[in-house]
Amino acid sequence: MHTKWMNSLLKVELFRDIEAEELARMLFCLSPLVCSYQKEELIVIEGDRFHGIGIVVKGEVIVTKENAAGNRVIMTKLGEGNVFGEMIAFSDVKHWAATVISAAESIIYFIPPERVLGNCSKVCVGH
């Protein structure tokens, strides 16, 4: 399943120095949620419950916040290989701090934070 996106995933800083075979084993255990989005589709909305670290494997997303006047401000654009939500995963916050919108047709992997931070109950080789 993940073979199609392996080259993109190998470029992600989170997986630096991990070989393709190792990453394939890790992904089996990490069980990422793989989502497709059309251009201008909402990926997450500020205040939504946090459900995982997002990895852009295809396309481009923009991270936005609303200012006091209610105007949307673009914080950053992220392309293939970029990660979002990692700050939330490593904090006590359990809700998205910004809105993320697909700027192009995109594929996003969401990895549950407990799979990254905790120990694997199966003590699998992938970890």
N, C-alpha and C positions, 0 to 999 in steps of 0.2 A: 504494500500500500504506500509506504513512504519512499519507495525507490524513485518515483517520478520527481520528488523534490529534494533528493539527497544532496545534489550539488549546491542547491541554495542553502540547505541546512548546514552544510559543512563550512559555509562562509560566516555563520553566526558566531559572534564572540563568545556566547555562552557555551559553545561546543568546540572552542579552540583546542587544538592539539589532540582531538579525538578522531580516530580513523573511522572510515565509512562503516566497516563491519561492527565496530564497537557502538557507533551511533545507532545503527539499525537495532541492535540488542537493547540499547537504552530506550529507544522510542517504543519498543514493544512494551516495556514496563511503564514508561511515562504516560502511555495512552493519551496522546494529545487529541484534543477536539479539533478537527480540521473543518474550517468554514470557508465558504465562497461568498464573495460580495460583489455586487455590481457597482459601477461608478456612482458616487454620491450617496451610497447606502450607509446608514448608521451602523457602526460596529459595536460600540459601547457608548452609553450616555453617562455623563457626569452624575454621580450619586448612585448609579446601579451597583448592585452587589458584585464585588470582584470575584471572578471565576478562573483566572489564570493568566500567566504571562503570555503576551501575544508575540508571535514571530511572523514577520512578513516574509513569505516564501515566494510570492508573486505579486506584482502590482505596486501600489503606492498608497499610503494613508496619510491623513493629516490629523494632528492632535490639536484640539481647540479648547478654549475656555470662553465663557461669557464675562464681559466686564460689567461694572456697575451700571452702565447705561443700557445693558442688554445686547450689546454688539458682540458678535463672535470674533475672537482674536485667534489667529493661527499661531500656535506655539512652536510647532515644528512639522516638517514633512519627513516621512520615513519610507524608505524603499526596501527592496529585496535584501534580506539579511539583517534588517534592523529589528530591534526588540522594543516592546513597550509594556508598561505595567510592572517592570522589575522592581521599581522603588516600592510599590504597594506590597508586592510579595514579601519583601524583607522588612516590613513595618507592621505596626499594630492596626493600621487602617484596613478596613474590609470593604471599602467602596471605591469605585473609580473616581479619581480626582479631576478628570478631564473627559471630554467627548472625543471619540475617535471616529473618523469618517473615511470611507474608501474614496480616494481621489481617482482611482482607475479600477478596472476589474482586478480583484485581489483574492489571494488565498492566504488565510491566516491560520497558524497553528496556535492553539491555546493549551498551555501546559499547566495543570493544576499546581498551585504553589506547594501543597503538601507533598507532592511527588518529587519536587526539587529540594525542598528544605529538610524533609524527614528521612528517616531510614526506611529502606524497603523491607517490608515484613517478610518478603520471600527471599531476601538476601540473594537476589539474582546477580548473575555475572555482569549484567549491563551497568550496575552501579559500581 
